[in-house]
Each structure stands twice: as structure tokens, then as C-alpha cells.
Amino acid sequence: YFLVFAVMRLTKPTLFTNIPVTCEERDLPGNLFNQLMKDDLSTVTGAETLMLGEMLTLPQNFGNIFLGETFSSYISVHNDSNQVVKDILVKADLQTSSQRLNLSASSAAVAELKPDCCIDDVIHHEVKEIGTHILVCAVSYTTQTGEKMYFRKFFKFQVLKPLDVKTKFYNAETDEVFLEAQIQNITTSPMFMEKVSLEPSMMYNVAELNTVDTAGKSESTFGSRTYLQPMDTRQYLYCLKPKQEFAEKAGVIKGVTVIGKLDIVWKTNLGERGRLQTSQLQRMAPGYGDVRLSLETIPDTVNLEEPFDITCKITNCSERTMDLVLEMCNTNSIHWCGVSGRQLGKLHPSSSLHLALTLLSSVQGLQSVSGLRLTDTFLKRTYEYDDIAQVCVVSSEVKQS
């Protein structure tokens, strides 16, 4: 061949590491080892026994490539002959398990290449698949005698998974959805977590619960240095609330399973940036039955044998109109104040009504609100609601804070 082909991966340098060798002054080498470390240019002055130095070193191997990072490579074609070659076309393709991508900056052929001259190109690709990748580099050219030449080289590498992401959903009674995301660094080097955010679906607004207010300033719950060490796991929490236009549509919110997707941005070593976006996160749709009862307002602490008020929201989750009757049954500790067996009227599908109720407790401690019954007179079906919520009952002599 007239041409020589070279491919090199472009990566950031790393800090030079040196293994310190020292001994006590009374040992046979005396101060020899210590003096050699002080004279070594790669060591830190005053801290020669530290392994990490101040100098940078170029990568000695191909290294690991992780999903979400940008793969960069330098391609060079050098004319190693003493003849001029013509119509040189350099093509670089990346073959994955699902597709073949053209990474060449230009598809035009170079008219001629003189001896000892070269054609250089730098390719970039954001890695979006895990598994085996093959960089296929092909060169075609024409010699002075008119003979057409062609050759290819293959460079195979593996793309690894940098993060392990696990999610948990918690469905609240108020149509809120809490998402816990557990993110684990499964690489061999620390990561600086630049951003971990949740992009909600069109029906929800999201509030991040990963900061605390300190002296009027919002600070991360993970501290000012958000480094994630190898094999460490960090939990992120988000609260999703349905938008106002969807909050009143009980049937719509009930069937929503798509919550959104996580957007994760990190940096490693000397600033190499990586980014991952999860697929759309799915939750199990909560089952409320035909009639859903939720509490809108309830006090945390109440006085013993003193009435207190709560507000309930009753929603018809079925596809038929109901005629509801409210019954209130006393328990050993909770007593309802009001008329039991009263008519609530007709409730159409996906409609709601608010109900203010009064009750009192005759027992101190943490008591459960129970004993509500709703009967649909159309189908003669009764829905029982126990353990709706809990209140802390204290003696009236104890001043509530």
C-alpha cells in the first residue's frame, strides 16, 4: 500500500501517579530514597510521599467508554511512498448492534496527496447504545499508474454502563406522586453530579425535594461537594402534582401511568462530560374503586374530648351516576358529631363534592379516624372507609405548640 492509516482515541490526560519509596534515616539507605523523591520533578514539593503528582500524563491505553459520553477519535492517512496518489476518499463508519452511522466530516474526495503529506480528520459521536461498537475506517485512492486501491481497518470496543438507576413510586391520597430515584456509580472513578432533574409529563408539575433552605439560601442535601464515589448510591426525591386543568378530572388522573423521564448530567476526571436520559418512567395506576374518599384538611394534634373539624373529598370514579347516603359509625375512641344517614344527593361520573365533618376523641394518643360509610341507593352498595387518617390526641391541659 502507498498509504498508511492511523487511528487514535482522543481523551483527556490524567494526573501522574508515582509510588513513593522511603525508609527511616537509621536504615541502611539513609536519606537516599527521600532525596531521590525530592529531586523527582513529578512529585509535589513538600508532599513527596503522596502518590498523586502535579504533572499530567497521556493515556497509555484505549480506556473505557461509557454510555452517554462523547467518543472522539483522530484519524490520519499518511502518504508513505515517493509517489503522488490521487482521489483519496476517507470514510469512517460506526457499526452498533442496531445501526451504522457515518462519522466522516466530509464525503468529498481529496484531489491528490503528495509524499510525506497526510489527511487528518477528527470524529465525534455521543454514545447512545450499550455493547459492542466497531469503528470501520475505509480508504480508497488511485495510484499514478491509474490503479484503484482500497483497504479497510476495524477497531472494536465495548461501551459500558456508567450508572445503575432504580426508581420507586409512591401514590399519595391527594393525587400527588412521589418518585424516589436511586442512582449508583458503577464505574471505577468518582463522578461529579452536575444535574439530576425530572422532566414531567404534560399532566404534572414537579417539585425537587433535594435541597434545604439554610439562612435564606438553598443548599443541596448532599453538601457542597456533590461527588459520587465508585459503587456509592444516592437517593433523589421528587414530588409530582397534577396541573389544575387535570386535577378535577378524576378519571383522567387515575389512568395516567407515564410520569416523565430523568435527565442526568455528570463529569469525570478532568471534566469529561456525560449525559443520560431514561426512557419514560411508568407507574402502576392507583385503584380507587367506584368511590374515592380523600382528606383535604385535618389537624395534626387535637385536644381530648374537644370537637375538631375535617374536610373530606368524595369523588365518583365510576362511569355511572350515584345517589349517596352518608353514615357515621362511632368507634371506641372516635365519636362523630352530626346526623348520620343524611342524603348527599346525586354524584355524576368524575365529579366530586366536599364534605365538612366534626368529631371528637375520648382517648389520648395516636388515634385512627374510622367509621365512615357511603351507600349508593341505586345499586344498594355500601362502601366502608376505615383508617382514613390519624390524629394525635393530647390532654387539654397540655398546651399545643
Contacts in CASP RR format, 6 or more apart in sequence:
PFRMAT RR
TARGET T0000
AUTHOR 0000-0000-0000
METHOD contacts of the structure
MODEL  1
YFLVFAVMRLTKPTLFTNIPVTCEERDLPGNLFNQLMKDDLSTVTGAETL
MLGEMLTLPQNFGNIFLGETFSSYISVHNDSNQVVKDILVKADLQTSSQR
LNLSASSAAVAELKPDCCIDDVIHHEVKEIGTHILVCAVSYTTQTGEKMY
FRKFFKFQVLKPLDVKTKFYNAETDEVFLEAQIQNITTSPMFMEKVSLEP
SMMYNVAELNTVDTAGKSESTFGSRTYLQPMDTRQYLYCLKPKQEFAEKA
GVIKGVTVIGKLDIVWKTNLGERGRLQTSQLQRMAPGYGDVRLSLETIPD
TVNLEEPFDITCKITNCSERTMDLVLEMCNTNSIHWCGVSGRQLGKLHPS
SSLHLALTLLSSVQGLQSVSGLRLTDTFLKRTYEYDDIAQVCVVSSEVKQ
S
1 149 0 8 1.000
1 151 0 8 1.000
2 79 0 8 1.000
2 80 0 8 1.000
2 81 0 8 1.000
2 83 0 8 1.000
2 85 0 8 1.000
2 141 0 8 1.000
2 143 0 8 1.000
2 149 0 8 1.000
3 77 0 8 1.000
3 78 0 8 1.000
3 79 0 8 1.000
3 80 0 8 1.000
3 81 0 8 1.000
3 85 0 8 1.000
3 88 0 8 1.000
3 113 0 8 1.000
3 139 0 8 1.000
3 141 0 8 1.000
3 149 0 8 1.000
4 77 0 8 1.000
4 78 0 8 1.000
4 80 0 8 1.000
5 75 0 8 1.000
5 76 0 8 1.000
5 77 0 8 1.000
5 78 0 8 1.000
5 137 0 8 1.000
5 139 0 8 1.000
5 151 0 8 1.000
5 153 0 8 1.000
6 75 0 8 1.000
6 76 0 8 1.000
6 77 0 8 1.000
6 78 0 8 1.000
7 73 0 8 1.000
7 74 0 8 1.000
7 75 0 8 1.000
7 76 0 8 1.000
7 135 0 8 1.000
7 137 0 8 1.000
7 153 0 8 1.000
7 155 0 8 1.000
8 73 0 8 1.000
8 74 0 8 1.000
8 76 0 8 1.000
9 59 0 8 1.000
9 62 0 8 1.000
9 63 0 8 1.000
9 71 0 8 1.000
9 72 0 8 1.000
9 73 0 8 1.000
9 74 0 8 1.000
10 72 0 8 1.000
10 73 0 8 1.000
10 74 0 8 1.000
10 122 0 8 1.000
11 59 0 8 1.000
11 63 0 8 1.000
11 72 0 8 1.000
11 272 0 8 1.000
12 269 0 8 1.000
12 270 0 8 1.000
12 271 0 8 1.000
12 272 0 8 1.000
13 56 0 8 1.000
13 57 0 8 1.000
13 58 0 8 1.000
13 59 0 8 1.000
13 270 0 8 1.000
14 56 0 8 1.000
14 57 0 8 1.000
14 59 0 8 1.000
14 269 0 8 1.000
14 270 0 8 1.000
15 52 0 8 1.000
15 53 0 8 1.000
15 54 0 8 1.000
15 55 0 8 1.000
15 56 0 8 1.000
15 57 0 8 1.000
16 42 0 8 1.000
16 53 0 8 1.000
16 54 0 8 1.000
16 55 0 8 1.000
16 56 0 8 1.000
16 57 0 8 1.000
17 51 0 8 1.000
17 52 0 8 1.000
17 53 0 8 1.000
18 40 0 8 1.000
18 42 0 8 1.000
18 43 0 8 1.000
18 51 0 8 1.000
18 53 0 8 1.000
19 51 0 8 1.000
20 37 0 8 1.000
20 43 0 8 1.000
20 48 0 8 1.000
20 49 0 8 1.000
20 50 0 8 1.000
20 51 0 8 1.000
21 33 0 8 1.000
21 36 0 8 1.000
21 37 0 8 1.000
22 33 0 8 1.000
22 34 0 8 1.000
22 37 0 8 1.000
22 49 0 8 1.000
23 29 0 8 1.000
23 30 0 8 1.000
23 33 0 8 1.000
24 30 0 8 1.000
25 31 0 8 1.000
34 48 0 8 1.000
37 43 0 8 1.000
37 48 0 8 1.000
37 49 0 8 1.000
38 45 0 8 1.000
38 48 0 8 1.000
40 48 0 8 1.000
41 55 0 8 1.000
42 53 0 8 1.000
42 54 0 8 1.000
42 55 0 8 1.000
43 50 0 8 1.000
43 53 0 8 1.000
44 50 0 8 1.000
44 52 0 8 1.000
44 53 0 8 1.000
44 54 0 8 1.000
62 157 0 8 1.000
64 160 0 8 1.000
64 187 0 8 1.000
64 188 0 8 1.000
65 71 0 8 1.000
65 127 0 8 1.000
65 133 0 8 1.000
65 157 0 8 1.000
65 158 0 8 1.000
65 159 0 8 1.000
65 160 0 8 1.000
66 127 0 8 1.000
66 159 0 8 1.000
66 160 0 8 1.000
66 161 0 8 1.000
66 162 0 8 1.000
66 187 0 8 1.000
66 274 0 8 1.000
67 127 0 8 1.000
67 128 0 8 1.000
67 129 0 8 1.000
67 130 0 8 1.000
67 159 0 8 1.000
67 160 0 8 1.000
67 161 0 8 1.000
67 162 0 8 1.000
67 276 0 8 1.000
68 126 0 8 1.000
68 127 0 8 1.000
68 128 0 8 1.000
68 162 0 8 1.000
68 274 0 8 1.000
68 275 0 8 1.000
68 276 0 8 1.000
69 126 0 8 1.000
69 127 0 8 1.000
69 162 0 8 1.000
69 272 0 8 1.000
69 273 0 8 1.000
69 274 0 8 1.000
70 124 0 8 1.000
70 125 0 8 1.000
70 126 0 8 1.000
70 127 0 8 1.000
70 272 0 8 1.000
70 273 0 8 1.000
70 274 0 8 1.000
71 124 0 8 1.000
71 125 0 8 1.000
71 126 0 8 1.000
71 127 0 8 1.000
71 133 0 8 1.000
72 122 0 8 1.000
72 123 0 8 1.000
72 124 0 8 1.000
72 125 0 8 1.000
73 92 0 8 1.000
73 122 0 8 1.000
73 123 0 8 1.000
73 135 0 8 1.000
74 120 0 8 1.000
74 121 0 8 1.000
74 122 0 8 1.000
75 90 0 8 1.000
75 92 0 8 1.000
75 120 0 8 1.000
75 121 0 8 1.000
75 122 0 8 1.000
75 123 0 8 1.000
75 137 0 8 1.000
76 118 0 8 1.000
76 119 0 8 1.000
76 120 0 8 1.000
76 121 0 8 1.000
77 88 0 8 1.000
77 90 0 8 1.000
77 113 0 8 1.000
77 118 0 8 1.000
77 119 0 8 1.000
77 139 0 8 1.000
78 116 0 8 1.000
78 117 0 8 1.000
78 118 0 8 1.000
79 85 0 8 1.000
79 113 0 8 1.000
79 114 0 8 1.000
79 115 0 8 1.000
79 116 0 8 1.000
79 117 0 8 1.000
79 118 0 8 1.000
81 115 0 8 1.000
82 115 0 8 1.000
83 115 0 8 1.000
83 143 0 8 1.000
83 144 0 8 1.000
84 112 0 8 1.000
84 113 0 8 1.000
84 114 0 8 1.000
84 115 0 8 1.000
84 144 0 8 1.000
85 112 0 8 1.000
85 113 0 8 1.000
85 141 0 8 1.000
85 142 0 8 1.000
85 143 0 8 1.000
85 144 0 8 1.000
86 111 0 8 1.000
86 112 0 8 1.000
86 113 0 8 1.000
86 141 0 8 1.000
86 142 0 8 1.000
86 143 0 8 1.000
86 144 0 8 1.000
87 109 0 8 1.000
87 110 0 8 1.000
87 111 0 8 1.000
87 112 0 8 1.000
87 140 0 8 1.000
87 141 0 8 1.000
87 142 0 8 1.000
88 109 0 8 1.000
88 110 0 8 1.000
88 112 0 8 1.000
88 113 0 8 1.000
88 119 0 8 1.000
88 139 0 8 1.000
88 140 0 8 1.000
88 141 0 8 1.000
89 109 0 8 1.000
89 110 0 8 1.000
89 139 0 8 1.000
89 140 0 8 1.000
89 141 0 8 1.000
90 104 0 8 1.000
90 110 0 8 1.000
90 119 0 8 1.000
90 121 0 8 1.000
90 137 0 8 1.000
90 138 0 8 1.000
90 139 0 8 1.000
91 102 0 8 1.000
91 104 0 8 1.000
91 107 0 8 1.000
91 137 0 8 1.000
91 138 0 8 1.000
91 139 0 8 1.000
92 102 0 8 1.000
92 103 0 8 1.000
92 104 0 8 1.000
92 121 0 8 1.000
92 123 0 8 1.000
92 135 0 8 1.000
92 136 0 8 1.000
92 137 0 8 1.000
92 138 0 8 1.000
93 100 0 8 1.000
93 101 0 8 1.000
93 102 0 8 1.000
93 103 0 8 1.000
93 104 0 8 1.000
93 135 0 8 1.000
93 136 0 8 1.000
93 138 0 8 1.000
94 100 0 8 1.000
94 101 0 8 1.000
94 103 0 8 1.000
94 125 0 8 1.000
94 133 0 8 1.000
94 134 0 8 1.000
94 135 0 8 1.000
94 136 0 8 1.000
95 133 0 8 1.000
95 134 0 8 1.000
95 135 0 8 1.000
95 136 0 8 1.000
96 129 0 8 1.000
96 131 0 8 1.000
96 132 0 8 1.000
96 133 0 8 1.000
97 129 0 8 1.000
97 131 0 8 1.000
97 132 0 8 1.000
98 129 0 8 1.000
101 125 0 8 1.000
103 123 0 8 1.000
103 124 0 8 1.000
103 125 0 8 1.000
104 121 0 8 1.000
104 123 0 8 1.000
105 121 0 8 1.000
105 122 0 8 1.000
105 123 0 8 1.000
106 121 0 8 1.000
110 119 0 8 1.000
113 119 0 8 1.000
113 141 0 8 1.000
126 275 0 8 1.000
127 133 0 8 1.000
127 159 0 8 1.000
129 159 0 8 1.000
130 159 0 8 1.000
130 160 0 8 1.000
130 161 0 8 1.000
131 158 0 8 1.000
131 159 0 8 1.000
131 160 0 8 1.000
132 156 0 8 1.000
132 157 0 8 1.000
132 158 0 8 1.000
132 159 0 8 1.000
133 156 0 8 1.000
133 157 0 8 1.000
133 158 0 8 1.000
133 159 0 8 1.000
134 154 0 8 1.000
134 155 0 8 1.000
134 156 0 8 1.000
135 154 0 8 1.000
135 155 0 8 1.000
135 156 0 8 1.000
135 157 0 8 1.000
136 152 0 8 1.000
136 153 0 8 1.000
136 154 0 8 1.000
137 152 0 8 1.000
137 153 0 8 1.000
137 154 0 8 1.000
137 155 0 8 1.000
138 150 0 8 1.000
138 151 0 8 1.000
138 152 0 8 1.000
139 150 0 8 1.000
139 151 0 8 1.000
139 152 0 8 1.000
140 148 0 8 1.000
140 149 0 8 1.000
140 150 0 8 1.000
141 148 0 8 1.000
141 149 0 8 1.000
142 148 0 8 1.000
142 149 0 8 1.000
143 149 0 8 1.000
160 187 0 8 1.000
161 186 0 8 1.000
162 185 0 8 1.000
162 186 0 8 1.000
162 187 0 8 1.000
162 191 0 8 1.000
162 266 0 8 1.000
162 274 0 8 1.000
162 276 0 8 1.000
163 183 0 8 1.000
163 184 0 8 1.000
163 185 0 8 1.000
163 186 0 8 1.000
163 264 0 8 1.000
163 266 0 8 1.000
163 276 0 8 1.000
164 183 0 8 1.000
164 184 0 8 1.000
164 186 0 8 1.000
165 181 0 8 1.000
165 182 0 8 1.000
165 183 0 8 1.000
165 184 0 8 1.000
165 262 0 8 1.000
165 264 0 8 1.000
165 276 0 8 1.000
165 278 0 8 1.000
166 181 0 8 1.000
166 182 0 8 1.000
166 184 0 8 1.000
167 179 0 8 1.000
167 180 0 8 1.000
167 181 0 8 1.000
167 182 0 8 1.000
167 262 0 8 1.000
167 281 0 8 1.000
168 179 0 8 1.000
168 180 0 8 1.000
168 182 0 8 1.000
169 177 0 8 1.000
169 178 0 8 1.000
169 179 0 8 1.000
169 180 0 8 1.000
169 259 0 8 1.000
169 281 0 8 1.000
169 283 0 8 1.000
169 284 0 8 1.000
170 177 0 8 1.000
170 178 0 8 1.000
170 179 0 8 1.000
170 180 0 8 1.000
171 177 0 8 1.000
171 283 0 8 1.000
171 286 0 8 1.000
172 178 0 8 1.000
173 294 0 8 1.000
173 295 0 8 1.000
174 294 0 8 1.000
174 296 0 8 1.000
175 241 0 8 1.000
175 242 0 8 1.000
175 247 0 8 1.000
175 253 0 8 1.000
176 239 0 8 1.000
176 240 0 8 1.000
176 241 0 8 1.000
176 242 0 8 1.000
177 204 0 8 1.000
177 239 0 8 1.000
177 240 0 8 1.000
177 259 0 8 1.000
177 283 0 8 1.000
178 237 0 8 1.000
178 238 0 8 1.000
178 239 0 8 1.000
178 240 0 8 1.000
179 198 0 8 1.000
179 237 0 8 1.000
179 238 0 8 1.000
179 239 0 8 1.000
179 240 0 8 1.000
179 259 0 8 1.000
179 281 0 8 1.000
180 235 0 8 1.000
180 236 0 8 1.000
180 237 0 8 1.000
181 196 0 8 1.000
181 198 0 8 1.000
181 235 0 8 1.000
181 236 0 8 1.000
181 237 0 8 1.000
181 238 0 8 1.000
181 262 0 8 1.000
182 233 0 8 1.000
182 234 0 8 1.000
182 235 0 8 1.000
183 193 0 8 1.000
183 196 0 8 1.000
183 228 0 8 1.000
183 233 0 8 1.000
183 234 0 8 1.000
183 235 0 8 1.000
183 236 0 8 1.000
183 264 0 8 1.000
184 231 0 8 1.000
184 232 0 8 1.000
184 233 0 8 1.000
184 234 0 8 1.000
185 191 0 8 1.000
185 228 0 8 1.000
185 229 0 8 1.000
185 230 0 8 1.000
185 231 0 8 1.000
185 232 0 8 1.000
185 233 0 8 1.000
186 230 0 8 1.000
186 231 0 8 1.000
187 230 0 8 1.000
187 268 0 8 1.000
188 230 0 8 1.000
189 230 0 8 1.000
189 268 0 8 1.000
189 269 0 8 1.000
190 227 0 8 1.000
190 228 0 8 1.000
190 229 0 8 1.000
190 230 0 8 1.000
190 268 0 8 1.000
191 227 0 8 1.000
191 228 0 8 1.000
191 266 0 8 1.000
191 267 0 8 1.000
191 268 0 8 1.000
192 226 0 8 1.000
192 227 0 8 1.000
192 228 0 8 1.000
192 266 0 8 1.000
192 267 0 8 1.000
192 268 0 8 1.000
192 271 0 8 1.000
193 222 0 8 1.000
193 226 0 8 1.000
193 227 0 8 1.000
193 228 0 8 1.000
193 234 0 8 1.000
193 264 0 8 1.000
193 265 0 8 1.000
193 266 0 8 1.000
194 265 0 8 1.000
194 266 0 8 1.000
194 267 0 8 1.000
194 273 0 8 1.000
195 263 0 8 1.000
195 264 0 8 1.000
195 265 0 8 1.000
196 210 0 8 1.000
196 236 0 8 1.000
196 262 0 8 1.000
196 263 0 8 1.000
196 264 0 8 1.000
196 265 0 8 1.000
197 208 0 8 1.000
197 262 0 8 1.000
197 263 0 8 1.000
198 206 0 8 1.000
198 208 0 8 1.000
198 238 0 8 1.000
198 240 0 8 1.000
198 260 0 8 1.000
198 261 0 8 1.000
198 262 0 8 1.000
198 263 0 8 1.000
199 206 0 8 1.000
199 260 0 8 1.000
199 261 0 8 1.000
199 262 0 8 1.000
199 263 0 8 1.000
200 206 0 8 1.000
200 240 0 8 1.000
200 259 0 8 1.000
200 260 0 8 1.000
201 256 0 8 1.000
201 258 0 8 1.000
201 259 0 8 1.000
201 260 0 8 1.000
201 280 0 8 1.000
203 242 0 8 1.000
203 243 0 8 1.000
203 246 0 8 1.000
203 252 0 8 1.000
203 253 0 8 1.000
203 256 0 8 1.000
204 240 0 8 1.000
204 241 0 8 1.000
204 242 0 8 1.000
204 243 0 8 1.000
204 259 0 8 1.000
204 260 0 8 1.000
205 240 0 8 1.000
205 241 0 8 1.000
205 242 0 8 1.000
205 243 0 8 1.000
206 238 0 8 1.000
206 239 0 8 1.000
206 240 0 8 1.000
206 241 0 8 1.000
207 238 0 8 1.000
207 239 0 8 1.000
207 240 0 8 1.000
207 241 0 8 1.000
208 236 0 8 1.000
208 237 0 8 1.000
208 238 0 8 1.000
209 237 0 8 1.000
209 238 0 8 1.000
209 239 0 8 1.000
210 220 0 8 1.000
210 221 0 8 1.000
210 222 0 8 1.000
210 236 0 8 1.000
210 237 0 8 1.000
211 218 0 8 1.000
211 219 0 8 1.000
211 220 0 8 1.000
211 221 0 8 1.000
212 218 0 8 1.000
212 219 0 8 1.000
212 221 0 8 1.000
213 219 0 8 1.000
220 226 0 8 1.000
222 234 0 8 1.000
228 234 0 8 1.000
228 266 0 8 1.000
240 259 0 8 1.000
241 247 0 8 1.000
242 253 0 8 1.000
246 252 0 8 1.000
246 253 0 8 1.000
247 253 0 8 1.000
248 352 0 8 1.000
249 350 0 8 1.000
250 288 0 8 1.000
250 292 0 8 1.000
250 315 0 8 1.000
250 316 0 8 1.000
250 317 0 8 1.000
250 350 0 8 1.000
250 352 0 8 1.000
251 317 0 8 1.000
251 350 0 8 1.000
252 350 0 8 1.000
254 285 0 8 1.000
254 286 0 8 1.000
254 287 0 8 1.000
254 288 0 8 1.000
254 317 0 8 1.000
255 285 0 8 1.000
256 285 0 8 1.000
257 282 0 8 1.000
257 283 0 8 1.000
257 284 0 8 1.000
257 285 0 8 1.000
258 280 0 8 1.000
258 281 0 8 1.000
258 282 0 8 1.000
259 280 0 8 1.000
259 281 0 8 1.000
259 282 0 8 1.000
259 283 0 8 1.000
260 280 0 8 1.000
260 281 0 8 1.000
261 277 0 8 1.000
261 278 0 8 1.000
261 279 0 8 1.000
261 280 0 8 1.000
261 281 0 8 1.000
262 276 0 8 1.000
262 277 0 8 1.000
262 278 0 8 1.000
262 281 0 8 1.000
263 275 0 8 1.000
263 276 0 8 1.000
263 277 0 8 1.000
264 275 0 8 1.000
264 276 0 8 1.000
264 277 0 8 1.000
264 278 0 8 1.000
265 273 0 8 1.000
265 274 0 8 1.000
265 275 0 8 1.000
266 273 0 8 1.000
266 274 0 8 1.000
266 275 0 8 1.000
267 273 0 8 1.000
267 274 0 8 1.000
268 274 0 8 1.000
288 315 0 8 1.000
288 317 0 8 1.000
289 317 0 8 1.000
289 318 0 8 1.000
290 316 0 8 1.000
290 317 0 8 1.000
290 318 0 8 1.000
290 322 0 8 1.000
290 376 0 8 1.000
290 381 0 8 1.000
290 383 0 8 1.000
291 314 0 8 1.000
291 315 0 8 1.000
291 316 0 8 1.000
291 317 0 8 1.000
291 318 0 8 1.000
291 322 0 8 1.000
291 324 0 8 1.000
291 374 0 8 1.000
291 376 0 8 1.000
291 383 0 8 1.000
292 314 0 8 1.000
292 315 0 8 1.000
292 317 0 8 1.000
293 312 0 8 1.000
293 313 0 8 1.000
293 314 0 8 1.000
293 315 0 8 1.000
293 372 0 8 1.000
293 374 0 8 1.000
293 383 0 8 1.000
293 385 0 8 1.000
293 388 0 8 1.000
294 312 0 8 1.000
294 313 0 8 1.000
294 315 0 8 1.000
295 310 0 8 1.000
295 311 0 8 1.000
295 312 0 8 1.000
295 313 0 8 1.000
295 388 0 8 1.000
295 389 0 8 1.000
296 311 0 8 1.000
296 312 0 8 1.000
296 313 0 8 1.000
296 354 0 8 1.000
297 309 0 8 1.000
297 310 0 8 1.000
297 311 0 8 1.000
298 310 0 8 1.000
298 311 0 8 1.000
298 369 0 8 1.000
298 389 0 8 1.000
298 391 0 8 1.000
299 308 0 8 1.000
299 310 0 8 1.000
299 391 0 8 1.000
300 391 0 8 1.000
300 392 0 8 1.000
301 391 0 8 1.000
301 392 0 8 1.000
301 393 0 8 1.000
301 394 0 8 1.000
301 400 0 8 1.000
302 308 0 8 1.000
302 360 0 8 1.000
302 361 0 8 1.000
302 391 0 8 1.000
302 392 0 8 1.000
302 393 0 8 1.000
302 394 0 8 1.000
303 393 0 8 1.000
303 394 0 8 1.000
303 395 0 8 1.000
303 396 0 8 1.000
303 400 0 8 1.000
304 361 0 8 1.000
304 362 0 8 1.000
304 363 0 8 1.000
304 364 0 8 1.000
304 393 0 8 1.000
304 394 0 8 1.000
304 395 0 8 1.000
304 396 0 8 1.000
305 360 0 8 1.000
305 361 0 8 1.000
305 362 0 8 1.000
305 396 0 8 1.000
306 360 0 8 1.000
306 396 0 8 1.000
307 337 0 8 1.000
307 358 0 8 1.000
307 359 0 8 1.000
307 360 0 8 1.000
308 358 0 8 1.000
308 359 0 8 1.000
308 360 0 8 1.000
308 391 0 8 1.000
309 356 0 8 1.000
309 357 0 8 1.000
309 358 0 8 1.000
310 356 0 8 1.000
310 357 0 8 1.000
310 358 0 8 1.000
310 359 0 8 1.000
310 369 0 8 1.000
310 389 0 8 1.000
311 354 0 8 1.000
311 355 0 8 1.000
311 356 0 8 1.000
311 357 0 8 1.000
312 354 0 8 1.000
312 355 0 8 1.000
312 357 0 8 1.000
312 372 0 8 1.000
312 388 0 8 1.000
313 352 0 8 1.000
313 353 0 8 1.000
313 354 0 8 1.000
313 355 0 8 1.000
314 324 0 8 1.000
314 344 0 8 1.000
314 347 0 8 1.000
314 352 0 8 1.000
314 353 0 8 1.000
314 354 0 8 1.000
314 355 0 8 1.000
314 374 0 8 1.000
315 350 0 8 1.000
315 351 0 8 1.000
315 352 0 8 1.000
316 322 0 8 1.000
316 347 0 8 1.000
316 348 0 8 1.000
316 349 0 8 1.000
316 350 0 8 1.000
316 351 0 8 1.000
316 352 0 8 1.000
317 350 0 8 1.000
318 349 0 8 1.000
319 349 0 8 1.000
320 349 0 8 1.000
320 378 0 8 1.000
321 346 0 8 1.000
321 347 0 8 1.000
321 348 0 8 1.000
321 349 0 8 1.000
321 378 0 8 1.000
322 346 0 8 1.000
322 347 0 8 1.000
322 376 0 8 1.000
322 378 0 8 1.000
323 343 0 8 1.000
323 345 0 8 1.000
323 346 0 8 1.000
323 347 0 8 1.000
323 376 0 8 1.000
323 377 0 8 1.000
323 378 0 8 1.000
324 343 0 8 1.000
324 344 0 8 1.000
324 345 0 8 1.000
324 346 0 8 1.000
324 347 0 8 1.000
324 374 0 8 1.000
324 375 0 8 1.000
324 376 0 8 1.000
324 377 0 8 1.000
325 341 0 8 1.000
325 342 0 8 1.000
325 343 0 8 1.000
325 344 0 8 1.000
325 374 0 8 1.000
325 375 0 8 1.000
325 377 0 8 1.000
326 340 0 8 1.000
326 341 0 8 1.000
326 342 0 8 1.000
326 343 0 8 1.000
326 344 0 8 1.000
326 355 0 8 1.000
326 372 0 8 1.000
326 373 0 8 1.000
326 374 0 8 1.000
327 340 0 8 1.000
327 341 0 8 1.000
327 372 0 8 1.000
327 373 0 8 1.000
327 374 0 8 1.000
327 375 0 8 1.000
328 336 0 8 1.000
328 338 0 8 1.000
328 340 0 8 1.000
328 341 0 8 1.000
328 357 0 8 1.000
328 371 0 8 1.000
328 372 0 8 1.000
328 373 0 8 1.000
329 336 0 8 1.000
329 340 0 8 1.000
329 371 0 8 1.000
329 372 0 8 1.000
329 373 0 8 1.000
330 336 0 8 1.000
330 371 0 8 1.000
331 368 0 8 1.000
331 370 0 8 1.000
331 371 0 8 1.000
332 363 0 8 1.000
333 361 0 8 1.000
333 362 0 8 1.000
333 363 0 8 1.000
333 367 0 8 1.000
333 368 0 8 1.000
333 393 0 8 1.000
334 359 0 8 1.000
334 360 0 8 1.000
334 361 0 8 1.000
334 367 0 8 1.000
334 368 0 8 1.000
334 369 0 8 1.000
334 370 0 8 1.000
334 371 0 8 1.000
335 359 0 8 1.000
335 360 0 8 1.000
335 361 0 8 1.000
335 362 0 8 1.000
336 357 0 8 1.000
336 358 0 8 1.000
336 359 0 8 1.000
336 371 0 8 1.000
337 358 0 8 1.000
337 359 0 8 1.000
337 360 0 8 1.000
338 357 0 8 1.000
338 358 0 8 1.000
344 353 0 8 1.000
344 355 0 8 1.000
344 374 0 8 1.000
347 353 0 8 1.000
359 369 0 8 1.000
361 367 0 8 1.000
361 391 0 8 1.000
361 393 0 8 1.000
363 393 0 8 1.000
364 393 0 8 1.000
364 394 0 8 1.000
364 395 0 8 1.000
365 392 0 8 1.000
365 393 0 8 1.000
365 394 0 8 1.000
366 390 0 8 1.000
366 391 0 8 1.000
366 392 0 8 1.000
366 393 0 8 1.000
367 390 0 8 1.000
367 391 0 8 1.000
367 392 0 8 1.000
367 393 0 8 1.000
368 386 0 8 1.000
368 387 0 8 1.000
368 388 0 8 1.000
368 389 0 8 1.000
368 390 0 8 1.000
369 387 0 8 1.000
369 388 0 8 1.000
369 389 0 8 1.000
369 390 0 8 1.000
369 391 0 8 1.000
370 385 0 8 1.000
370 386 0 8 1.000
370 387 0 8 1.000
370 388 0 8 1.000
371 384 0 8 1.000
371 385 0 8 1.000
371 386 0 8 1.000
372 384 0 8 1.000
372 385 0 8 1.000
372 386 0 8 1.000
372 388 0 8 1.000
373 382 0 8 1.000
373 383 0 8 1.000
373 384 0 8 1.000
373 385 0 8 1.000
374 382 0 8 1.000
374 383 0 8 1.000
374 385 0 8 1.000
375 381 0 8 1.000
375 382 0 8 1.000
375 383 0 8 1.000
376 382 0 8 1.000
376 383 0 8 1.000
394 400 0 8 1.000
END
